[in-house]
């Protein structure tokens, strides 16, 4: 948490660099290299248990494969049947000047029509890794449970082996980082800086020329307010309005644009997995129709392959569901921590302003605490308690999980029951037929 606070204090310098890149078009290809680094971090824990040369090679190969997928959006071999549009360039405009916006991820899940027996065997290999993977009951890095769970998902989904779900893990990590970065900028940089600007305006009020002292004019008109009180109130109101403007027209728009792309990507991926599940289920239940008695060994192999394949496809939905939940939990938790960190910075700024007013000659004086403390409390209450309260609510409102073909919708128990029941009926029919003929 201390590291997050330090990063929040240093982040104002990033604003100038982002504005420079936005104005001159630099940093457009930053996502690919960052994605490779993120994936290397994801597979680091799972590869750490291997020998050093093998672990390093696994991480580098997985990251390289994923980077090649990002760089080959125009490759026809990666095209899919319906919803897999090429990776669009990030949107650039006034709304994305202060925050990062991600494009819609490219879908690489193969369509059901393209699934062959060899690919089903690949699913069986992945399923064998999942079923044979030992659950570590005493993880070394257990400070945060979500990290332990994420490492488990990286292992069983085959991220270090370059599986098709490696891109999904990469996308979720990338979106988590961007959503957290934007929220941290809003709550720990822009909001505290707006309050610091309000304090600076209040502190500088006595030194302004008389023609610029709006506080003196309003105080004279009211008859009982002092210029310091008026200047403090005006500065606080302006700071609150500035934060509300940044939130409404910059932060909210940028987050929504990124989340709409993520929502489409997840919905399309889950729909594609569900289609493959239906294909594998039908083939597993009808595999014997085209076989003869002399092909019984092939029948045994194919029946086992398709049966394990459709069960693994359903379990992939469960694991992807778990990964999304893990990511959203971290985003929600970090949003809360950033809000506390931003309020802590506001308190620090207020304390420094009170000390400066009391020590520096010619300032507002020691009585400034009577103005700064209520202004600080009012600012934090309105900004963090009202304006920024629904920062994570944007995620909940955009990600429409009811429209995704999630694990509980495939009804795996009913599928297994129908499969086993139909096979038993066929066995019973064949036995009775033999008895009659005998």
PEVEN-V509808 format. One record per pair of residues at least 4 apart in sequence whose ideal C-beta (glycine too) atoms are under 8 Angstrom apart, sorted by the first residue. I is the first residue (numbers start at 1). J is the second residue. Records with the same first field share a line. If there is no record, write none. Layout:
I->J + J
This chain:
1->5 + 337 + 341
2->6
3->7
4->8 + 184 + 188 + 334 + 337 + 338 + 341
5->9 + 188 + 341 + 344 + 345
6->10
7->11 + 184
8->184 + 188 + 189 + 338 + 341 + 342 + 345
9->188 + 345
10->14
11->15 + 184 + 185 + 188 + 189
12->16 + 189 + 193
13->17
14->18 + 185
15->19 + 98 + 185 + 189
16->20
17->21
18->22 + 97 + 98 + 100
19->23 + 97
20->24 + 26
21->25 + 26 + 27
22->92 + 96 + 97
25->92
28->89 + 90
29->33
30->34
31->35 + 70 + 90 + 102 + 174
32->36 + 67 + 70 + 71
33->37 + 67
34->38 + 174
35->39 + 66 + 67 + 70 + 170 + 174
36->40 + 63 + 64 + 66 + 67
37->41 + 63
38->42 + 170 + 173 + 174 + 177
39->43 + 59 + 62 + 63 + 66 + 159 + 166 + 169 + 170 + 173
40->44 + 59 + 60 + 62 + 63
42->150 + 154 + 159 + 169 + 170 + 173
43->47 + 58 + 59 + 62 + 63 + 154 + 159 + 160
44->48 + 59
45->141 + 151 + 154
46->151 + 154 + 155 + 159 + 160
47->54 + 55 + 56 + 58 + 59 + 160
48->55
49->55
50->54 + 55 + 58
51->55
52->56
53->57
54->58
55->59
56->60
57->61
58->62 + 160 + 161
59->63 + 160
60->64
61->65 + 162
62->66 + 159 + 160 + 161 + 162 + 166
63->67
64->68
65->69 + 162 + 166
66->70 + 162 + 166 + 167 + 170
67->71
68->72
69->78 + 106 + 108 + 167
70->87 + 106
72->78
73->78 + 86 + 87 + 106
74->86
75->79
78->84 + 106 + 108
79->84
80->84 + 107 + 108 + 109 + 110 + 111 + 272
81->111 + 113 + 114
82->111 + 268
83->107 + 264 + 268 + 271 + 272
84->106 + 107 + 108 + 109 + 268
85->104 + 106 + 107
86->106
87->103 + 104 + 105 + 106
88->103 + 104
89->103
90->96 + 101 + 102 + 103
91->96 + 101 + 103 + 257
92->96 + 101
93->97
95->101 + 249 + 250 + 253 + 254 + 257
96->100 + 101 + 250 + 254 + 257
97->250
98->185 + 190 + 246 + 250 + 251 + 254
99->181 + 182 + 185 + 186 + 250 + 251 + 254 + 255
100->178 + 181 + 182 + 254 + 258
101->254 + 257 + 258
102->174 + 175 + 178 + 258 + 261 + 262
103->261
104->260 + 261 + 262 + 264 + 265
105->167 + 171 + 261 + 262 + 265
107->265 + 268 + 269 + 272
108->164 + 167
109->164 + 268 + 269 + 272 + 273 + 276
110->114 + 115 + 119 + 164 + 272 + 276
111->115 + 272 + 275 + 276
112->272 + 275 + 276 + 278 + 279
114->119
115->119 + 120 + 276 + 279 + 280
116->120
117->121 + 302 + 305
118->122
119->123
120->124 + 280 + 283 + 305 + 306 + 309
121->125 + 305
122->126
123->127 + 280 + 308 + 309 + 312 + 313
124->128 + 304 + 305 + 308 + 309 + 312
125->129
126->130 + 157 + 158 + 163 + 312
127->131 + 308 + 309 + 311 + 312 + 315
128->132
129->133 + 156 + 158 + 161
130->156 + 312 + 315
133->155 + 156
135->152
136->148 + 152
138->142
139->148 + 151
141->147 + 148 + 151
142->148
143->147
144->148
145->149
146->150 + 326 + 329 + 330
147->151
148->152
149->153 + 322 + 326
150->154 + 323 + 326
151->155
152->156
153->157 + 169 + 319 + 322 + 323 + 326
154->159 + 160 + 169
155->159 + 160
156->319
157->163 + 165 + 166 + 168 + 169 + 316 + 319 + 323
158->162 + 163 + 165 + 166
159->163 + 165 + 166 + 169
161->166
162->166
164->168
165->169 + 316 + 319 + 320
166->170
167->171
168->172 + 269 + 320 + 323
169->173 + 323
170->174
171->175 + 262 + 265
172->176 + 323 + 324 + 327
173->177 + 327
174->178
175->179 + 258 + 262 + 327
176->180 + 327 + 330 + 331
177->181
178->182 + 258
179->183 + 255 + 258 + 259 + 331 + 395
180->184 + 330 + 331 + 334 + 335 + 338
181->185
182->186 + 251 + 254 + 255
183->187 + 331 + 334 + 335 + 338 + 391 + 392
184->188 + 189 + 334 + 338
185->189 + 190
186->190 + 191 + 246 + 247 + 251 + 338 + 388 + 391
187->191 + 335 + 338 + 339 + 341 + 342 + 384 + 388 + 391
188->192 + 338 + 341 + 342 + 345
189->193
190->194 + 243 + 246
191->195 + 243 + 342 + 346 + 383 + 384 + 388
192->196 + 342 + 345 + 346 + 349
193->197
194->198 + 239 + 240 + 242 + 243
195->199 + 239 + 346 + 349 + 350 + 376 + 379 + 383
196->200 + 349
197->201 + 235 + 239
198->202 + 232 + 235 + 236 + 238 + 239 + 375 + 379
199->203 + 235 + 349 + 350 + 353 + 372
200->204
201->205 + 231 + 234 + 235 + 238
202->228 + 231 + 232 + 235 + 353 + 364 + 368 + 371 + 372 + 375
203->353 + 356 + 357 + 363 + 364
204->208
205->213 + 215 + 227 + 228 + 231 + 364
206->227 + 228 + 362 + 363 + 364
207->362
208->212 + 213
209->213
210->216
213->217 + 227 + 231
214->218 + 230 + 231 + 234
215->219 + 226 + 227 + 228 + 229 + 230 + 231 + 234
216->220 + 227
217->221
218->222 + 225 + 230
219->225 + 226 + 227 + 229 + 230
222->230
225->229 + 230
226->230
227->231
228->232 + 364 + 368 + 371
229->233 + 371
230->234
231->235
232->236 + 371 + 372 + 375
233->237 + 375
234->238
235->239 + 375
236->240 + 375 + 378 + 379
237->241
238->242
239->243 + 379
240->244 + 379 + 382 + 383 + 387
241->245
242->246
243->247 + 383 + 387 + 388
244->248 + 387
245->249 + 250
246->250 + 251
247->251 + 252 + 387 + 388 + 391
248->252
249->253
250->254
251->255 + 391
252->256 + 394
253->257
254->258
255->259 + 394 + 395 + 398
256->260 + 394 + 398
257->261
258->262
259->263 + 394 + 395 + 398 + 399
260->264 + 398
261->265
262->266 + 399
263->267 + 398 + 399 + 400
264->268
265->269
266->270 + 320 + 324 + 399 + 404
267->271 + 400 + 403 + 404 + 405
268->272
269->273 + 320
270->274 + 317 + 320 + 404 + 405 + 406
271->275 + 404 + 405
272->276
273->277 + 313 + 316 + 317 + 320 + 405
274->278 + 317 + 405 + 409 + 410
275->279
276->280 + 313
277->281 + 310 + 313 + 314 + 317 + 410
278->282
279->283
280->284 + 306 + 309 + 310 + 313
281->285 + 306 + 310 + 415 + 419
282->286
283->287 + 306
284->303 + 306 + 307 + 309 + 310 + 419
285->418 + 419 + 422
287->291 + 299 + 302 + 303 + 306
288->299 + 303
291->295 + 296 + 298 + 299
295->299
296->300
297->301
298->302
299->303
300->304
301->305
302->306
303->307
304->308
305->309
306->310
307->311 + 419
308->312
309->313
310->314 + 415
311->315 + 412 + 416
312->316
313->317
314->318 + 407 + 410 + 412 + 415
315->319 + 407
316->320
317->321 + 405 + 406 + 407 + 410
318->322 + 407
319->323
320->324
321->325 + 406 + 407
322->326
323->327
324->328 + 401
325->329
326->330
327->331
328->332 + 395 + 399
329->333
330->334
331->335 + 392 + 395
332->336 + 392 + 395
333->337
334->338
335->339 + 391 + 392
336->340
337->341
338->342
339->343 + 384 + 388 + 391
340->344
341->345
342->346 + 384
343->347 + 380 + 384
344->348
345->349
346->350 + 376 + 379 + 380
347->351 + 376
348->352
349->353
350->354 + 372 + 373 + 375 + 376
351->355
352->356
353->357 + 368 + 372
354->358 + 368 + 369 + 372 + 373
355->359
356->360 + 363
357->363 + 364 + 365 + 366 + 368 + 369 + 372
358->363 + 365 + 366 + 368 + 369
359->363
363->368
364->368 + 371
367->371
368->372
369->373
370->374
371->375
372->376
373->377
374->378
375->379
376->380
377->381
378->382
379->383
380->384 + 385
381->385 + 386
382->386 + 387
383->387 + 388
384->388 + 389
385->389
389->393
390->394
392->396
393->397
394->398
395->399
400->404
401->406
405->409 + 410
407->412
410->415
411->415
412->416
413->417
414->418
415->419
416->420
417->421
418->422
419->423
420->424
421->425
422->426
423->427
424->428
425->429
426->430
427->431
428->432
429->433
430->434
431->435
432->436
433->437
434->438
